[in-house]
Amino acid sequence: MTTTGCPAPAGKCRVSTRSPTTESGVPRKESALDSPLAFRPVRPSAITPSTSAAVTQVSLGRTAIAWPIRAGTATGVLGQVHQSVLIYIAVVVSWRASAPPPFVRLAGHPLRWRLLGELARSDRRVRELVALVDQPQNLVSYHLGRLRAGRLVRARRSTFDGRDAYYCLDLEYCAEALAGAGLALHPGLRLAAIPAAAPVPSCRVLFLCTGNSSRSPAAEALLRHRAPQVEVASAGSRPKPLQPNTVRVLREFGIELAGRPPQHLSAVEDQRFDYVITLCDRVREVCPEFPGRAERVHWSIPDPAASGGTDEDTYPAFQRMAAELETRIGFLLAAIGAASAKASVQEV
């Protein structure tokens, strides 16, 4: 444990190298609170700059750091400190990582890594994952359960067959967990975010759902809005008029879709696409083969109008649909860009 110049507003920083103890002075066992980055926060309102000085202590591994802060804060319970306190303490700490972060422990298992890789490409049912990884179903289900418990994977009941469930990778949470794993190893290991306007090559994308009234036209509009160079279309197996809430929710993104007519799947089934993305479990079962070598992807997104009720009742579901589509489209564009870059390198 090392420290460098550590001025504090109310006095000097002091370092204690004694092992953490209970209030009675008996050495206690290490817990998650002893992890270098595992501070349990207290209420921000508990910390006020107008009160007198007191000492609060926080544990880093087997080393405790104590510094003066204002009285009237949290009671100085070991392992508890609010992040706003830390801005006053210029302490540089070096430590040895005691255990891998949860993301590393979960994703580091070979079979779980393969499952994550398959789910990064498309939402899948258990039996599909069993065939892809060539492992027994009970073993695949066990590891999927571990990934769900770790929040890396989510599951949704299929709208085509209620006995089935689709598993999907929570890409946003994975990105946060991966970034946290890097920082746990070294403060300099920060992941660079993909720019919102990252260059994407021209390609053709088709979105499909049953009615072509909410999910697929919303996905088409959002992708065109973010990447105008991508040629995008949408269609449905049983088209019906555009949902009013689809028009309303897209206006939140600065997109006007009013008056757009629905389109039947037969109008595009003879065309070539680079990506064919089904957004509905039902249409996935009837999706035809397209000419060329289109990459088939499935995003199992619930129908926002399925619950019934008035437009006001269902509008929150449309907002959730649009938010999920926007997130998934961002990662889709990253994948398209990466695939193009890889192809360019191979050609060279």
N, C-alpha and C positions, 0 to 999 in steps of 0.2 A: 504494500500500500504506500503510495507516495502522494504528497500534496505540494502545491506550490502556492505562492502568495495568495492568501485567502482572507482579504479584508472583509469585515462585516460591519454593518451600520453601528452596532452597539458594542463592538469589542473585537477581540482576536479569536480566530478559529483555533480550536484545540482538537487533537486527535488522540483517541484512546484505542489501544490495541488489545484490550481485554476481551474475552469471549462474551457474547451476549448472555445475560442472566435474566431470571425472573425478578419480580419485585422483591422477593425474599432473599435474593442473592444467590439462588441455586442455579447452576448452569443449565440452560435449556437446550433442547435439540434444535438444529437448524430447520428452518421452514422456508416456504416460498418467499417469506418476507426478507430472507437473507440474500436473495438474488440481487445482483447489482442493479437491475432495472425494475424490481418489483416493489415500488413504493405504493402503499395503500393511501389514497388521498383522504384528506379531511375537508370539512366545509370551508370554502373560501372566506365566508363571513367570520370564521373563527380567527382570522389573522387581520389585525388592525395595526396601522402604523402609529397610533396615538397612545399606546399602552407602554408600560415599563418593561425592562429587559428580563428575560428568563432564558433558560437553556432547554433546547429540544435536541434529542439524539435520534439518529437513524442508522440502521445497520447495513453494512455492505459486506456480505460474506461473513468472515469471522472478525471483521474490524468495525468498530463503531466510531462514527464521527459526531462530535457535539459542537454546537456553535450557539452564540447568544442570538435569540430572537425576542420579539416583544412578548410580554406577559399578556395573559388573556387569550392566548392561542389554544390549540388543542393541548391536552394535559401532558404532552411530552411522551406519549405512549411510544414504546420502541417500535420502529418500522412504519410510523405514521408521520407523514409530512405533506403539506400541500405544495403543489408545484410553484405557486407564487413566492414561497419562501426561498426557493432555490435560486432565484434571480439575484439575490443579495449575496450569495456565497460564491466566491471565485475559487473553487476547489477543482483541481485537476486530479482525477483518480485513475489509476491503472490497476487492473485486476485480471485474474485468470477466470475465464468462463467456467462455471461449476457444472453446468449441464446444458445440453442442446435445447434451444427454444422449442416449444410445442410443434411449430410448423416443421422443423427439421426432423423431430422424432416421428411425426406422422408421415410426412412425405418421403422420408428416407428409406422406408421399407420398400423393397423391390416391387412387390405386387401392388402396393398402394400407389406407388409412382406410376406404374403402368395404367392403373385405373384412372388416375388423375389425367394422364396423357390422353386416354380415350375420351374422357368427358370434356377435355379442353376442345376437342374437335366437334362434338355433338352430344346432345342429351341422349341417354341410352336407358333401356330397360335392363333388368338384372340378367335375363337370359342372353341378351346381346353381349353384355360384358363378359359373361361366362364363356361364350364362343370366341370372343376376341382375345382374351387372355389365356384361354385353354386351361382353366382351373375349375375345381368342383364348385357347385353353386353355394354350398354352405360356407366355403372358405371366402368366396367373393362377397357374400352377404355379410359375413363377419367384418371384413375389412371396410366395406361400405359403411357399416355401422360405426366403425371407429372414425372414419372420415366425416360422417355426419355429426358425431359428437364433438369433433374438433372444428366444426363450422366450415370446413373446406368444401363440403358437398351438401346439396339440398335434394329433397325428393318431393315429387308431386304425383298425386293419383292421376292415372291416365283417364282422359275424358272419353276415350274410345272403348276401353275395357277397364272397368273399375277394379278388377283383380290385379292389374298391373300398376307399376309406379315408374315414373321417369326420374332418373338421377341427373342432376346438372351440377357443374362446377361453379362455385361462387367466385368468379374471377376477381371481383373487387376485393373481397376479403383475402383471397390468396395473395393479391398484390401487396396489401397492407402487412400480412403476416410474413411474406418474404422480405419486405423492407425491414421489418422489425428484427428478423433473424440476422440480417447483415449488420444492423446497428448493435445487436447484442454481442457480436464477435468483435467489432471494432467501430468506433464512432465515425470513421472515414468511409465505411462501406455503405454508401447511400445509393439507392437505385434512382437512376434518372428517369423521370416520367416521360412518356411518349407525348410529344407536342400535340395539342388539339388539332392542329392543321398539318399533321405529318403528311408528306407527299405519298400519294397512293396512285398506282398506275391505273390506266383505263381498263375496265373489265365489265362483264355483264352479270348482273345478279337478279334472281327472281325470288320473290316472296310469295308463299302460298298459304291460304287458310280456307276454311269452308265457305264463309259468306262473302269474303272480300269486302267487308263492311267496317271492320275495325282494325284488327291486328295487321293484316298484310298491307292495306293502304297506308296505315300509320308508319310501318317499317319502310315502305317505299319512299314516303315523303321525308322521313328523318334521314335516310341514307342520302337521298338526292340533295338535301339541304346541307349535309356535312361534306359531301364529296361530289360536286357537280360533274366531275369527269367520269364517274362511274355510271354506266347505263343500267338503270334499274327499272323493274316492272313488278306488278303484282297481279294475282288472279285468285279465283275461288272455284271450288268444285260445285257449289250451289250458291251462285251470287245473289245478293240482295242489296237493297239501297244502303247507302252510306249512313252509319249511325250518327245522329246529331252530336253526340258526345265525342266522337272521333274528330269532327271538325273543331269542336270547342277546345279539346285538349291540345290539338296541334297549334292552335293560335297562341298558346303559352310559349311555343318555340318559335313564334314568328312565321308560321307556315299557314297558308290559306288553302283549304282543300274543298271548300264548298262547291257543289256542282259536279264533282268528279263521278263519272258513271262506273258501275261495277263491271268487272271483266271475268268471263268464264275461262276456266283452265284450258279448254280446247283452242282458245285463241293464241296460245303461246306454246303449246306442246310440240310444235314442229321447229321451234327456234333453238338456237344454241346458246347456252349460258355457261359461265365459269362456275357459278355457285347457284344451287337451287336449295332454298331454305324453307322448310315447312315450319309453320308456327302453331299448327293445330294437330293434335294427336289423330283426329279423324282423317284429315286430308293426307296425312303421312301414309295411311293404309291404302289410299287409292292413287297416290302420286305416280304418274307414268314415268317411263324411262325417256330421257331427253337425248337428242342427238349430241354427238361429241362426248367429251369426258367431263361433264359437269360434276363438281364435288357436291354430294348430297349432305346436307346438314339439317339437324332438327333442333328447334328451340321449343320446348313444351311450355307455352304461355297460355294461361287460362283465358277464356272468353270473358271480357269485362262485362258483357251484357247478360251473362248466363244467370245471374242471381235474380233477374227481373226487377220490378219496381220502377219508380219514375226515373227520369234522367238525372235528377238531383241525387237520388239514392245511389245510382250506379256510377256517378262521376268519379268518386275516389278510386274505384277499380280501374277506370280509364286512365287516371293519372298514374297509378302503379304500373299499368301496362306500358304507357309511354316512357316512364322512367327506366323500366327494365329493357325495353327496346333500345333506348338511347345508349345505355351502358353496353349492351351486347354489340351494338353496331360499332361503337368505339373500338372494342376488342377485335371485331371482324376486320375493320380497316387496318389495324395493326398486323393481323395475320395476312391480309392481302399484300400489304407492303413488304412483309418479311418474305413471303413466297416469291414475289417478283424479284427482290434483291438476290435471293438464293438462285433463281433461274438465270439471272444476269451473270452471276459469278461462274456458274456451270458452263455457260456459253463461252465465256472468256477462257 
